[in-house]
C-alpha cells in the first residue's frame, strides 16, 4: 500500500513538472498559433487602411468635382461672393426695420491676366411698383492686366472717390449706417459706365484715371441740383456730357492711406442748362495697433446761375472718426459729421451729426453693430441704430 501511494505521488509530481515546463514541440505550436493571430490582425489593419484610402479618394474626387463645376472647359474659374445688412433705426420716435442690402458678387477669371467682375443688389428687400426697394446692377466690368503694375477695365464700375464707395461691406466700417458725407456729397454707392486705367508708379503710389458717364441732376423742384438725385445708374443714361475722374493714392507707410480725387463734368444737367461741375475729395486713414483714425473732406463747385440762386453752387462736407479696437472681437468708435448741400446760401443750412458706438465681430466676416446718433442744425433728432452684417 505504501508502495502504491509513493508511486501515485511520483506520477503526480512528474505530471506537474511536465505541465509547468512545456516541451519544444508545444512551444513551436504556441509560436505558430501566435503568428497566425498576428497575421490575422495585420490583414484587418490592411483592410482598414484600404478603406481609409478609398474614403480619402472619394473626398478628393468630390472636391475636384466641385472645382470642375466652377471651371469651364478651358481651365478658367468662376467665383461667387456677397454681403448683406439688416438695420433697425429709432430716431426721434421714427422706428423702422429694414433689410437694407442683399448683394451677390459673380466673377470669372478667363486667364491670369483677364477677368470679369459683377455685383447685383436688391435694396430694401422688395422691389416693384409701389415697393420701397430696387434691383440694381452696380458693377459689371472686364479687367485686363497690361503689366504687373497697370490694369485697364471697361464696363460698369464704382467711381474711384472717397473711402466707402469702393469698399463698403458691413464688416469693413464702423456704425450701422454709412456716414452722411459719403451719401449726400459723394453719392455712394456711385457707379458709372466707361473705361478706367490704373497704374502704380512706384511701390505705394498709385494713380487711377477714368472716363465715364456722368450725373444728370434735376433742375426744378425741391431736389434741384442735389447731387445724390443726379445719379443715372447707367439705366439708358443720357450721355450728352461725360465725366472725367482722377485719383492719386499713397500707401507706402504701413497703416497709412492718403488719397485725393478730382472729377470734372462739363454739364451736370446733360445739356439742359450748361452747368459745369467739379468735385474734389481727400481722405486719410491711419491704423496703428488698436487705434484707428479716418477723416474725409469733399466739396462740389457747380458753375450755374440757377444753382447759385438756390445756394447749391457749393455743396460740401467732412467727417472725422477715431476708433479703438479692444481685441479682434470688439471695437469702439466716435464720428463727427458736417455737411451742407446749400453751402452757397447765406442762411444757416449746415447739418451736423454725431455717432458713437460699438462693433462686435464674432467672425472677421460677420459683425453686429450698435450706435447712438444725435443730429443738430437744420435737421434735429436723436436716437439709436442696431445692425447685423456679413460678407463672404
LOVEXPA-671736 format. One record per residue: residue in three letters; x, y, z of N, C-alpha, C in turn. Coordinates in steps of 0.1 Angstrom, whole numbers, plus 2048, in hexadecimal, padded with zeros to 3 digits. Atoms other than C-alpha are relative to their C-alpha. Last residue first. Example, Ala and Ser with C-alpha at 12.3 -4.5 7.8 and 13.67 -1.06 7.14 Angstrom:
% LOVEXPA-671736
ser7F77F58008897F58477F880B808;ala8097F480087B7D384E80980C800;
//
This chain:
% LOVEXPA-671736
unk7FA80D802749B5E6218067FF7F2;unk7FA80180D73CB7D6328067F27FE;unk7F880B803725B836508078027F2;unk7FC80180E710B9C66180A7F57FE;unk7F780C8026FCBA26808037FF7F2;unk7FE80780D6EDBC368B8087F3801;unk7FB80E7FF6E0BD86A78017FA7F3;unk80180980B6DBBFE6A78067F3804;unk7F580A8016D4C186C27FD7F77F4;unk80580E7FE6C1C386C880C7F67FF;unk7F78097F96C4C5D6C27FA7F3802;unk80580D7FD6B5C786AC80B7F8807;unk7FE8057F26BBC9B69E7FA7F2801;unk80880C7FF6BFCA26798027FA80E;unk80C8008086CACC56717F77F4801;unk8007F780B6E2CC668E7F37FF7F9;unk8037F27FC6E5CA86A58018087F3;unk8007F680A6E4C826A17FD80E805;unk8057F37FD6EDC686BB80280A7F5;unk8007F680A6F2C436B57FA80D805;unk8097F57FC6FAC276CD80280C7F7;unk7FA7F27FE70BC096BE7F4809804;unk8097F77F8707BE36BE80780D801;unk7FD7F27FE716BC96A67F6807809;unk80C7FA7F9719BA46A280380E804;unk7FF7F57F6733B976897F2804805;unk80D7FE7FA73BB7867580180B80A;unk8097FC80A759B7565E7F2801804;unk7FB7F5807774B756797F78057F5;unk7F880580B75FB5E68E80580C7F8;unk7FE80E7FB74DB666AF8097F87F6;unk7FE80980B754B8B6A48027F1806;unk7FC80D7FB744BA36BC8017F77F5;unk80180B809743BC86B28057F3807;unk7F780C7FF73DBE36CC7FD7F77F4;unk80680D7FE72EC066CD80B7F5800;unk7F68087F8731C2B6C87FA7F3803;unk80380E7FE720C416AE80B7FA809;unk7F68077F971FC676AA7FB7F2803;unk80580D7FA70BC7A69080C7F9807;unk7F68067F870DC9E6847FB7F3806;unk80580B7F76F9CAE66880C7F9807;unk7F780B7FD701CD06597FA7F5809;unk80780D8046E4CE464B8097F4803;unk7F980B7F96EDD0565D7F87F37FC;unk8078057F56E1D1F6438087F4806;unk7FC7F97F46FAD3062D7FA7FB80C;unk80A7F87FB6F6D1561280580780D;unk7FF7F3807714D076007F580A805;unk7F57F87FA716CEA61980280E7FA;unk8037F28046F4CDD60F80B80A805;unk80380080F6FCCB860E7FC80E7FB;unk8097F680470DCBC6307FE8007F1;unk8027FF80E720CA26447F680B7FD;unk8057F3803730C9D6667FE8007F1;unk8037FD80E737C7B6757FA80E7FE;unk8067F3800747C716977FF8047F1;unk7FF7F980D74FC4D69C7F880D800;unk8087F4800756C386BB8028077F3;unk7FE7F4809762C156BC7F880C804;unk8087F47FD766BF56D080380C7F8;unk7FB7F4803772BD26C67F780C803;unk8077F47FC76DBAF6D380780D7FC;unk80F801800775B8D6C57F980D802;unk80480480E79AB8E6BA7F0800800;unk7FA80D8047A2BA16DA7FA7FD7F2;unk7FD8067F479ABC46E98077F27FE;unk80480E80079ABD46C88067F980C;unk7F78087F779ABFA6CD7FB7F27FF;unk80580D7FC78BC136B480B7F9809;unk7F68087F978EC376A97FA7F3805;unk80580C7F9776C4468E80C7F9807;unk7F48067F9778C6667E7FC7F5809;unk8018077F475FC7366580D7FB805;unk7F48077FB75CC8C6497FC7F880C;unk8028087F4742C9D63380E7FA804;unk7F38057FA73DCB46157FD7F880D;unk80580B7F7724CC05FC80C7F9806;unk7F68067F872ACE15E97FA7F680A;unk7F4800808715CEC5CC80C7FB807;unk7FB80E8026F8CE05E180C8007F6;unk7F58027F76EFD025F08067F27FE;unk8058097F66CED015DD80A7FE80B;unk80C7FA7FB6D7D205C87FA7F780B;unk7FC7F67F76F9D115C37F4807807;unk7FB8067F36ECCF25B480380A80A;unk80C8067FA6D8D0659A8047F980D;unk8087F67F96F6D1C5947F47FA807;unk80D7FE80570BCFD58C7F880B808;unk8007F380772FCF45917F38027F9;unk80980080C72CCD85AA7FF80E7FA;unk8017F2805749CD45C47F87FF7F2;unk8037FD80E746CB45D87FF80F7FD;unk8077F3804758CAC5F87FD8007F1;unk80580080E765C8D60B7F880D7FD;unk8057F380377AC8962B7FC7FF7F1;unk8037FE80E782C6863C7FA80E7FE;unk8047F2802792C5D65C7FE8027F1;unk8057FD80E797C3A66A7FC80E7FF;unk8057F28037ABC316897FD8017F1;unk8037FE80E7B4C0F6997FA80E7FF;unk8057F38037C4C046BA7FE8027F1;unk80F8007FF7C8BDF6C37F980E7FC;unk8058097F57EBBDD6B57F1800801;unk7F48047F97F1BFA69D7FC7F980C;unk80280A7F57D6C0168380E7FC806;unk7F38047F87D5C2066E7FC7F680B;unk80280B7F87BCC2965280D7FC807;unk7F48067F97BDC4B6417FA7F5809;unk8038087F47A4C5A62880D7FB805;unk7F38047FB7A2C7460C7FD7F880D;unk8018077F3785C7C5F580E7FD804;unk7F38037FA781C965D97FE7F880D;unk8008067F2762C975C380F7FE804;unk7F38067FC760CAF5A57FE7FB80E;unk7FE8047F2740CB959380D7F9802;unk7F48087FE736CCA5728027FE80F;unk7FA7FE7F2712CD557080C7F7802;unk7F27FE802708CD854B80780380D;unk7FC7F27FB6E3CDC55280E8037FE;unk80B7F77FD6D2CBF54180380E803;unk8047F880C6EFCAD5307F580A803;unk80080780C6F4C915497F98087F4;unk80E8018036EBCA45697FE7FA7F2;unk80780A7F870DC9C5787F18007FE;unk80E7FC7FD71DCAE55B7F97F5808;unk8037F3807743CAF5537F2805804;unk80B80380A74BC9456D7FC80E7FA;unk8047F580876CC945817F57FC7F7;unk80980480B775C7C59D7FB80D7FA;unk8067F4807793C805B47F77FA7F5;unk80780280D79FC665CE7FB80D7FA;unk8087F48057B7C675EB7FB7FD7F2;unk80580080E7C6C4A5FF7F980D7FD;unk8037F38047DBC4361E7FB8007F2;unk8057FE80D7DDC2162E7FC80E7FE;unk8047F28057F2C1964C7FB7FF7F2;unk80B7FA7F87F5BF865F7FB80D7FC;unk80980A7FB817BEF6507F6806809;unk7FE8027F2826C0D63E7F67F6806;unk7F28057FE827C096188037FE80F;unk80180A7F5801C0D61580D7FA803;unk7F38037FA7FCC2C5FF7FF7F680C;unk8018067F37DEC305E880E7FC805;unk7F28037FC7DAC485CB7FF7FA80E;unk7FD8017F17B7C4A5BB80F7FC801;unk7F28047FE7AAC575998037FE80F;unk7FC8017F2786C5958D80F7FB801;unk7F28057FF779C6556C80480080E;unk7F87FB7F4754C6956580D7FA7FF;unk7F880A7F873FC6654580880780B;unk7F47FB7FA725C805398067F5809;unk7FD7F480770AC7651F80D806806;unk7F17FF80070BC5352E80480C7F8;unk7FD7F58096E6C5153A80F802800;unk7FB7F37FB6E4C3054D8038097F4;unk8037F880B6CFC1353F80480E803;unk80D8068056D2C055627FC8097F5;unk7FD80680D6F7C0D56A7F47F87FB;unk7FF80E7FE6EFC1458E8017F87F3;unk80880680A6E4C375858007F1800;unk7FB80D8046F0C475A57F67FA7F6;unk7FB80080E6E5C6B5A68057F37FB;unk80B8028096CFC675C58048017F1;unk80580E7FF6EDC635DA7F57FD7F6;unk7F78098066FCC845CE7FB7F1800;unk7FB8097F66DEC9A5D68087F57FA;unk7F18007FE6DDCB35BA8057F880C;unk7F87F980A6B7CB85BD80F800804;unk7F48088026A8C9F5D680A8067F5;unk7F87FF7F468DCB75E280D7F97FF;unk8068077F467FCBC5C080A80180B;unk80C7FA7FA691CC45A07FB7F880C;unk7FF7F28026B3CBD58F7F4808805;unk80D7F98036B8C9959980280F7FF;unk8077FB7F56DCC8D5977F38067FC;unk80A7F88076E9C7857A7F780580C;unk80C7FD7F970AC695867F68087F7;unk8007F67F5725C5B56F7F2801807;unk80D7F980172EC3D55980080A80C;unk80C8077FE753C3455A7F48087FF;unk80A7F9809777C3C5537F37F8801;unk80C80680678EC2F56F7F880A7F8;unk8067F680A7B1C3557B7F47F97FA;unk80B8068087C0C2359A7FA80C7F7;unk8097F68067E2C2A5AA7F57F97F8;unk80880580B7F7C155C27F780B7FB;unk8057F4806814C1D5DA7F87FC7F3;unk8077F87F781DC015F27FA80D7FB;unk8068087F6839BF15DE7F980A80A;unk7F68077F7840C085C17F97F980B;unk7F47FA80582BC155A480C7FA807;unk7F87FE7F480FBFC5AB80D8067FB;unk7F18038017F6BFE58E80680380D;unk7F97FF7F37D0BFE58980F7FC7FF;unk7F28058017BDC0556980680280E;unk7F77FB7F6797C0856880D7FA7FF;unk7F380780077CC0454D80980780B;unk7F67FA808757C0D54C80D7F8801;unk7FB80980B737C0756080B8087F8;unk8027FB80E72FC175818067F67F6;unk7F980780B72CC0D5A67FC8067F2;unk8007F880C725C205C68077F87F5;unk7F780680A71CC0F5E67FE8067F2;unk7FE80F800722C285F27F37F9804;unk80C808800717C4B5E88027F17FF;unk7FC80B809736C5E5F37F47F6800;unk7F67F8808725C7D6018077F77F6;unk8067F4805704C6D60F80A8097F8;unk80E80380570EC496157FB80C7F9;unk7FF80980C733C4961B7F37FB7FC;unk7F87F880A72EC686328017F77F3;unk8097F8809711C566448088087F6;unk8007F27FC727C3A6527F98097F6;unk7F57F980671BC1764A80080F804;unk8027F980D701C0A66280D8067FB;unk80A808807708BF067E7FE8067F2;unk80D7F9801729C006897F67F77F8;unk8077FE7F374DBF56847F28077FD;unk8017F37FB75BBE86627F780080D;unk7F47F7802768BC96527FF80E806;unk7F58027F6750BAF66180C8097FE;unk8027FC7F2733BC064E80B7FD80A;unk80580B7FA742BBE62A7FE80280F;unk80B7FC7F8748BE161D7F97F4806;unk7FF80A7F6769BE160B7F580380B;unk7FB80C805767BF35EA8007F580A;unk80680380D750C105F38057F37FA;unk80980B80075AC0E6187FB7FC7F2;unk7FC80C7F977AC226197F67F47FD;unk8038027F2776C3F6008057F3806;unk8017F47F8777C3E5DA7FD7FC80E;unk7F58007F6781C245C080080D808;unk7F87F580375EC205AF80B80180B;unk8017F67F6751BFD5B280A80B7FE;unk7F78017F474FBEA5927FE80B80A;unk8077F97F5739BE15748097FF80C;unk80D8057FC74EBD75557F980980A;unk80B7FA807772BDB54D7F37F9803;unk80D8067FE792BD45617F58087F8;unk80A7F98087B7BD955A7F27F9802;unk80C8078047D2BCF5727F78097F8;unk80B7F88067F5BD957B7F57F87FA;unk8047F47F8810BCD5937F68097F9;unk8018047F1819BA95887FA80C808;unk7F28037FA811BB35647FE7FC80E;unk7F77FB80B7F2BBA54E80F7FD803;unk7F37FC7FB7DCBA55658098047F4;unk7F58068077B9BA555680D805807;unk7F37FA7FC799BAC56980B7F87FA;unk7F5809804776BA555B80D807804;unk7F57FB808759BB756C80A7F57FD;unk7FF80A80B737BB257B80B8047F7;unk7F3802807730BC559B7FF7F57F6;unk7F77F67FB712BD45AD80E7FF7F9;unk7F38068046F6BC159B80B80B803;unk7F67F88076D8BCC5AF80C7F87FC;unk7F680A8046B7BBD5BB80A8077F7;unk7FC80080E6A4BD85CE80A7F47FD;unk7F3805804691BD95EE8038027F1;unk7F57F77FD675BEE5FD80D7FC7FA;unk7F78077F5658BDD5EB80C809803;unk8057FC7F363DBF15D88087FA80B;unk8087F47FF645BDF5B87FA80280E;unk80B801809661BC65BD7F780C802;unk8007F680B67DBBE5D67F37FE7F7;unk80B80280967DBAD5F880080B7F5;unk80780D7FF69ABA86107F67FD7F5;unk80C8007F86A4BCC6157F77F47FE;unk8017F77F46BEBCC5FA7F2800806;unk80D7FD7FD6C5BAD5E480080A80C;unk8057FD7F26E8BAD5D67F0802800;unk80F7FF8026FBB9D5B97FA80280E;unk8077FE7F3721BA25B87F18027FD;unk80E7FA800737B9759B7FB80080E;unk8057FE7F275CB8F5947F28077FF;unk80D7F980076DB815757FB80180E;unk80A8047F7791B775717F48087FF;unk80D7FA8047AEB785597F57FA809;unk7FF7F28037D3B745637F38067FC;unk7FB7F97F57D3B5257480180F7FE;unk7F28047FF7BBB4655A80680780C;unk7FE80680D795B4755680F7FA7FF;unk7F27FE805790B4D57B8027F87F3;unk7FB80A80976BB5158380E8037FB;unk7F37FE80775AB6459E8047F57F8;unk7FC80B809737B665AD80C8047F8;unk7F57FE809730B7B5CC8017F47F7;unk7F880C80470EB795DD80B8057F6;unk7F77FF80C6FFB955F18077F37FD;unk7FC80E8026E2B9860A8078007F2;unk7F980480C6DEBBB6188027F1800;unk7FD7F58096C8BCE6308077FB7F3;unk7F48078056B6BB26418058087F4;unk7FE80180F6A1BCC65280C7F77FD;unk7F780B801693BD26758007FD7F1;unk80180780D683BF467C80A7F5800;unk7FA80E7FF67BC0969A7FE7F97F3;unk80380680D676C2F6988077F27FF;unk80C8087FF675C396BD7FB7FB7F2;unk80B7F77FD68FC546B77F37F87FF;unk7FC7F28006A7C3A6A77F4809802;unk80A7F97F86A1C156AD80580E803;unk7FE7F27FD6B2C026927F5805808;unk80B7FB7F86B5BDC68E80380E804;unk7FF7F47F76CCBD16727F3802808;unk80E7FD7FA6D2BB066080280B80A;unk8017F97F36F2BAD64A7F1803803;unk80D7FB7FD6FEB9862D80080680D;unk8027FA7F371DB8C61B7F2804802;unk80B7F77FE728B775FD80080780E;unk7FE7FA7F373EB5D5EE7F4809802;unk80C7F97FC740B475CF80280580E;unk8017FE7F175DB3C5BB7F3806803;unk80A7F67FC763B2E5987FF80080F;unk8088027F4782B1D58B7F680B803;unk8037F37F8794B1956A7F77FD80B;unk7F87FF7F47A1AF65607FE80D808;unk7F27FB803797AF753B80880280D;unk7F880A806779AE054280E8057FD;unk80480380D76AAF855B80A7F67F9;unk7F77FD80A76FAF75807FB7FC7F2;unk7FE7F2800757AF959D80B8047F6;unk80D7FA80374AAD659780180F800;unk80280180E76EACA5947F28077FC;unk7F77F7807776AD75B67FD8007F1;unk8057F27FD757AC65C580880A7F8;unk80D7FE807760AA55B37FB80E802;unk7FD7FE80E784AA85BF7F48037F8;unk7FA7F2800778AAC5E38038037F1;unk80B7F67FE761A8D5DE80580E7FF;unk80880080C77EA795CF7F580A801;unk7F97F9809794A825ED7F98027F2;unk8007F27FC77AA766058078097F6;unk80D7FB803776A565F17FF80E804;unk8017FE80E79CA515F17F28057FC;unk7F87F480479EA576167FE8037F1;unk8087F57FC782A3D61C80780E7FD;unk80C7FF809794A246077F880C804;unk7FB7FB80C7B4A2A61B7F58027F5;unk7FD7F27FE7A1A2563B8058077F4;unk80D7F97FF792A0562E80280F802;unk8057FF80E7B59F96237F2807800;unk7F87F68077C3A016467FA8027F1;unk8047F37FB7A79EE65780780B7F9;unk80E7FE8057AC9CF6407FC80E805;unk7FF7FC80E7D29D16477F28037FA;unk7FB7F38017CB9D266D8018057F1;unk80B7F77FC7B49B466A80580E7FF;unk80A7FF80A7CE9A16577F580A803;unk7FA7F880B7E99AA6707F68017F5;unk8017F27FD7D299D68C8068097F5;unk80F7FD8017CE97B67B7FE80F803;unk8037FF80E7F49796767F28047FE;unk7FA7F38047FA98069B7FC8027F1;unk8077F57FB7E19656A480580D7FB;unk80D7FF8087F194C68D7F880B805;unk7FD7FB80D81395469C7F48017F8;unk7FE7F17FF80694F6BF8028067F3;unk80D7FA7FC7F992C6B680180F801;unk80880080C81A9236A57F2806802;unk7FB7F580982D92E6C47F88017F3;unk8047F37FA8179196DA80480B7F7;unk80E7FF80281C8FA6C47FA80D804;unk8017FE80E8428FF6C57F18027FC;unk7FC7F28028409026EB7FF8037F1;unk80B7F87FB82C8E16ED80480F7FE;unk80B80280A8468CF6D77F4809804;unk7FD7F880C8628DC6ED7F58007F6;unk7F68058088518CE70C8038097F4;unk80480680C83E8E272580C7FB7F7;unk7F57FF80A84D8E67487FC7FA7F3;unk7F97F47FE8318EC76180B8037F6;unk8097F580381B8D175480780D802;unk8027FF80F8388B87537F780B7FC;unk7F37FA8068438C17767FE8017F1;unk7FF7F27FD81F8BC78380C8067F9;unk80A7F980881C89A77180080F802;unk7FB80080E83D88E7807F68077F7;unk7F57F78008318987A38058027F2;unk8067F37FF81088679E80B80B7FF;unk8077FD80D8228677927FA80E800;unk7F67FE80A8398677B07FA8047F2;unk7FA7F37FD81C86B7C880A8047F5;unk80A7F580580A84E7B780580E803;unk80080080F8298387BA7F780B7FB;unk7F37FA80482E8417DF8008017F1;unk8017F27FD80A8397E680C8087FB;unk8097FA80A80D8187D47FE80F803;unk7FA7FF80D82C80F7E77F78067F6;unk7F77F57FF81C8178098078027F2;unk8087F480080080080080980C800;
//
